[in-house]
Amino acid sequence: MSTNPLDNKAQAWSALFTEPMSELVQRYTSSVFFDHRLYKADIQGSLAHAQMLYSVGILSQADWQAIEKGLLQIRQEIDSGQFEWKLALEDVHLNIEARLTQLIGDAGKRLHTGRSRNDQVATDVRLWLRDETQEIIELLQALQRALLSVAEQHVDVILPGMTHLQVAQPVSFAHHLLAYLEMFSRDEQRMREVKQRTNTLPLGAAALAGTSYPLDRAQVAKLLGMVNEQGEPQICQNSLDAVSDRDFAIEFTSAASLVMIHISRLSEELILWMSQNFAFIELADRFTTGSSIMPQKKNPDVPELARGKTGRVVGHLMGLLMLMKSQPLAYNKDNQEDKEPLFDTVDTLKDTLRIFSEMIAGEWDEKTQSRLGGLKVKAERMKQATLKGYATATDLADYLVKKGLPFRDAHECVAHAVKESMAMGVDLSALSLEKLQSFNSSIESDVFEVLSLEGSMNARTTLGGTAPEQVRAQIHRHTKRLTLA
Ligand code: ARG
């Protein structure tokens, strides 16, 4: 008879089970073909648990050392692709534990003292997600830097600012990019908060009720870096909650969904701007594809896919919310379903952030010591489109208000002027002074400064407005923030 109970699936948990599991049920209940991805976190958690078991006198020094050596060997086997994952052993936890016992005998069987897979898996997912979230924070910073580098070069480029997708008022192209920078900086903050809450220790909750062993949970938390900014351990304070809630995964996916929504809005604009009707920008060829039938085509596939993948990530958020909604306390196997959506969210988000940084700012080329690719801005096209849209109509109204007209009357008067210039097929600034005076006699020659796109943009000096001096101040603030980060 085998000395390792995990060698035999029917006995993986106890001798109670006499019937072998059907292959279909085995496949249905197994998670190892996806949760093997947690192996580093699983081993990290086990190493900390074993060290603590030794320090409180539950494990002998020899057992602890054997466990440590065995786990490090297993990590190496998995790293190098030599490890044999067994579906019959259900999940990453049982696979690793079985191999440990195979390697070191009885000491391996002692590792699970005072622990359940319920607090083990909750710990693993938190550890894994914490580290992934840190990477995502860094990728969000890189994307902000990419936007900033393009913004810096285009403060004086005039873009038709839109509402309802109709030309509204002239804005600086840099100002427009900085709007996305604000969104991504809030995303970064959200990710930091999510990371902090995720970084809390469930281990020690055991199956659901805690354990009678004198575990030192604070020590485990410290060993795993699950501490707050003051270095104090962060520990789940209720064992039932610790093993069962996955709100940290939902929060993360929610924050990820918002990042993707912001990316999707930007994508939509890039796609529009790249179309022939706008022709405001060009994307580097390597982010576009051609058509198999229409030789003239260059399609913005990367932003289109990002827009599509947003639906996928938001779908994962919905999936996780539904996964949680009817679960009674404490652990239920439903929770095994948290992993695939979470893994896919992380992968999709990381790839999208990487590709967007490069698509926007280009890639640093050592040879030429310059950036290659990146967003190509067609400033003249943007300006012409702004001129066509009567974007300074509000400025004319404001001018009349300064001359003493009530705003509503000024609004009406300018509507007449716009109607007239539309009929003539010219911009407001192309009307003669006499013509303008026919709408209101208080108009004088200084009106032409007000009617110019630059005049309009330069005048919007409120904090957060589009005047270049404001935009430069914002660029300065972001630069400081992102260099410190
Ligand atoms: N693979 C399981 C999961 O992902 C591990 C926990 C299993 N616990 C249990 N009591 N069956 O949730």
Residues whose N, C-alpha, C, O or C-beta is under 5 A from the ligand:
A	BS01	LIG	S31 D91 R117 N118 V121 N335 Q336
